[in-house]
Amino acid sequence: MTTIPQIRKLVTAIPGPKSEAILKRRSEACSSALGMAIPVVVERAGGGVIVDVDGNSIIDMGAGIAVVNVGNSAQRVVDNVKAQVEAFTHTCFMVAPYLGYIEVCEALNRLTPGTHKKKSVLLNSGAEAIENAVKIARNYTKRDAVVVFEHAYHGRTNLTMAMTAKNMPYKDGFGPFTPEIYRMPMAYPLRWPGGAEKCAEEALDFVIHKMEKELGAKNIAAIVIEPIQGEGGFIVPPKGFLPGLSKFATENGIVFIADEVQTGFARTGHMFASEHEGLVPDLIATAKGIAGGLPLSGVTGRAEIMDAVHGSGLGGTYGGSPVACAAALGAIATIEYDDLPKRALKIGEIMTTAMNAMKAKYPIIAEVRGRGAMQAFEFVLPGGLEPHPTAVGEIVKFCQKEGVLILSAGTYGNVIRLLPPLVIPENLLREALEVLDRAIASV
């Protein structure tokens, strides 16, 4: 349990003088291509707050983009990491194996959807997990084509940039990209031309038709999709769309890959978002919330697929670092012992109640959507569906000045996403939502 007082407290303006001085050093030392969601320099963090170098205590509604689901510096994570660092920091699992890597793989094999025999490989980042999942699928199927979707985000490597939909800022000027990536329409209920009621059936029929007629099912190695799209704006596919894609994949020998990098590890009220519709992916890519803030990712899947790759065909120097594995075991234990999926559902109830009340008051809110502790607003110009990114920018700045960190998202830059740590105190969560309400009222 964190010793940091769980309060929102502003002792200076945001940014304060100490943060401003250090951010000047940042501008001199660090690439200007690096973004920054809030102009403060962090000194400590825990529970539901971030404390900056000026002593401001800011409510954290981003959790490092769904990374510190168990909270910053969670005790089991800290204890495991300290013990591991004292024992050894690195041997490279492919050189001299260690127990922690195996234990994390065992946990992933146990926790991911499905009762079939599973195996895992550990890596460093979400993009690396997706890249390896595609490698594995192509090797297993002996096919080339990979199907992805509008509004998708899968990473910043060359392959995952090709798989990512949004050009700016992720892809602009960085091509040429990996070939054999094919983008399909996304089942986006709010913006589906036939209306939300017809979205699932029409989108599925349309996508399957395109795959059959334009690609040829026998040429497709993998279908890759986020069960809830993250950077794309927390788009929740309508019921039936994901199972329909999975069924088509199974019938045609295609590997169905769930990108659970942002949705995994209790965030949505289940350990994995695929579970909401009983989805059992062939491969599942994980990262972010897996290790309480340390860099780690994994690919878990059907043993026959994972074992199809030739010896030494998978790996990487730092993949499954012993320190990151120790952190992951602490994070997974925290999720299970503290029943954080149940906590995520409670957080979701509080957020959606407050957010729907705001939607009823403010015509610039087109939709409230999400699952569990992964909720979003989509903002539009009143009277239609034209995106309203200006409102989002003003709301984010208002919240920053009031000591609440929130994140934007969406292909059109018109979505605010809420991703609080799953250990945030309820009073802090409600206080953040009250500030957010005032911010929306201000625009």
SULZI-V553138 format. One line per field, one symbol per residue. phi: phi as a letter, one per 20 degrees, with the letter a starting at -180 (. if undefined). psi: psi as a letter, one per 30 degrees, with the letter a starting at -180 (. if undefined). burial: # if it has 16 or more other ideal C-beta (glycine too) atoms within 10 Angstrom, else .. A space follows every 50 residues. Layout:
phi=???
psi=???
burial=???
//
This chain:
phi=.fefgecebddcfdeefffgfffffgfeedgffefbfbecdfdbbrmdcd defenfddfedclmmmeegenflggffffffgffffeadacmgfecfbfg gfffffffffeffodffccccdcdbfffffgfffgfffffemcdfceccg mfccqcffffffffeffdefcgndffdgemdcedfefdgfdfgenffegg ffffffffgfffeedngfdeebddbegcfegfplfdffgoffgfffffff fdmeeedeedgeeemmgeodgcfgffdmfcffccecakffcmoefabbcc aggfffefffgmfcqqgegmggffffffffffffgffelfgfffffgfff ffffffffgfedffeeadbqbleccbdddcfgnadfgcffffgffffgfg fencecdeaogemdcdddcfgfdfffffgfffffffgfffgfd
psi=kkfkkilkkjflljlleeeeeefeeefefkkffkljekilkkelklcglk klffgkjkkjgfhhigeheglkhkeeeeeeeeeeefelfkfjefejllee eeeeeeeeeeflkkglklllkkaeleeeeeeeeeeeeeeefhlekkkalk glkfagleefeefkekekgefkgglllkahkkklkkjjeegkegleefee eeeeeeeeeeeeeeejeffkekkkkkekkdffghkjklkfeeeeeeeeee fggkkjkkjgefflhfegflekffffggkjlekkklbcgeggfljkllkk akefeeffklkgflakefkhkeeeeeeeeeeeeeeeeghfeeeeeeeeee eeeeeeeeefejffjekklakbhillkkklkkfagkkifeeeeeeeeeee fghkjlklakegggkkkkilkfgkkeeeeeeeeeeeeeeeef.
burial=.#.#.#.#.....###.###..#..............#.##...###### ####.###################.##..##..#.......##....#.# #..##.###.####...########################.#.###### #####.#.########...#.......#.#####.#######......## .###..##..#...#.#..###################..######.##. .#.#######################..###################### ##..##..#....#...##################..#.##.###.##.# ##.##..##..#.#################......##..##..##.### .########################..##.###.###.##..#
//
